[in-house]
Amino acid sequence: MSGDQGKQPKVTWKDQMSADDIEVETLVEGDGDVVAEDDQVTVNYWVGNGFTQRKTFSTYDDGGQPETVTVNDELLAVFKDALLDHTIGSRVAVTASAPEAFGEAGNPQLGIGNQDSVLVVVDLMELYEDPEPVDVPQSKMPKILEEKGKPTALDFTGLPEPKADGDLMRTVLKEGKGKVLTTDLKVKVNYLGSVYDADAPFDESFSGEPLSLELSSFVPGFTFGLEGVKAGSRVLLAIPPALGYGAQEQENIPANSTLYFVVDIISAA
């Protein structure tokens, strides 16, 4: 096996691989923090079938994104053993039989049959921390176009095109007097969303019915952008791709788009 930590590994099979119990080997020792129980870790990983000697999945493939996992007993042991007590920056290899890795059925979705052996290579990228929005003046956000007092579009005139790795930005246009939003609350909101310089919103509720969902159910940038804001507020958000839909194209939303929202927080409970 070759390749640098943080990049697609290159795996050369000498023969069909056999494995029984989970075995762990540190290929690269990172110099970051030691991962503890209940930590959230952002990882890249590569999965190979030792019987067919083929890669079956990799977060490094085109369009892939690192994943954030919580190190607890709900995590498959083949991944937990690669993370717990290892250091950020490490590359760890794990071998196991399919039943030991994924259970009696193997993992057909990953191309692993129940009699196969499994090789998993995990790169520990960073400890995950909830993103905090950067509060910016209204001049750094698009203008809201309205008809009969309701938002109908966002005007990006004079604003530079956003960078894909930009900050989660927030402008509180009007501060409410209601409950402070936390991620476990159910919120009722009206919203309008647009991508940069679009001719029309990709979605909106001002012309219909408000949306009621748990705050944690939205895309991460929406959740963390509204956390700590009071019900009754009107907020503008700019959500970078990593906290939106990333490289996954959505209807009327190109891949790697920054999402802009104007949100009226009606209530929270």
RAPE-V515753 format. One record per run of one state. SS is the DSSP state (hx for helix, st for strand, lp for the rest). FROM is the first residue (numbers start at 0). TO is the last residue. If there is no record, write none. Layout:
BEGIN
ss & from & to
SS & FROM & TO
SS & FROM & TO
END
This chain:
BEGIN
ss & from & to
lp & 0 & 0
st & 1 & 1
lp & 2 & 8
st & 9 & 9
lp & 10 & 21
st & 22 & 27
lp & 28 & 32
st & 33 & 33
lp & 34 & 38
st & 39 & 48
lp & 49 & 52
st & 53 & 57
lp & 58 & 65
st & 66 & 69
lp & 70 & 75
hx & 76 & 82
lp & 83 & 85
st & 86 & 86
lp & 87 & 89
st & 90 & 96
hx & 97 & 101
lp & 102 & 105
st & 106 & 106
hx & 107 & 109
lp & 110 & 110
st & 111 & 111
lp & 112 & 115
st & 116 & 126
lp & 127 & 132
st & 133 & 134
lp & 135 & 136
hx & 137 & 139
lp & 140 & 141
st & 142 & 146
lp & 147 & 148
st & 149 & 154
lp & 155 & 167
st & 168 & 173
lp & 174 & 178
st & 179 & 179
lp & 180 & 184
st & 185 & 194
lp & 195 & 201
st & 202 & 203
lp & 204 & 209
st & 210 & 213
hx & 214 & 216
lp & 217 & 218
hx & 219 & 225
lp & 226 & 228
st & 229 & 229
lp & 230 & 232
st & 233 & 238
lp & 239 & 239
hx & 240 & 242
lp & 243 & 248
st & 249 & 249
lp & 250 & 251
st & 252 & 252
lp & 253 & 257
st & 258 & 267
lp & 268 & 268
END
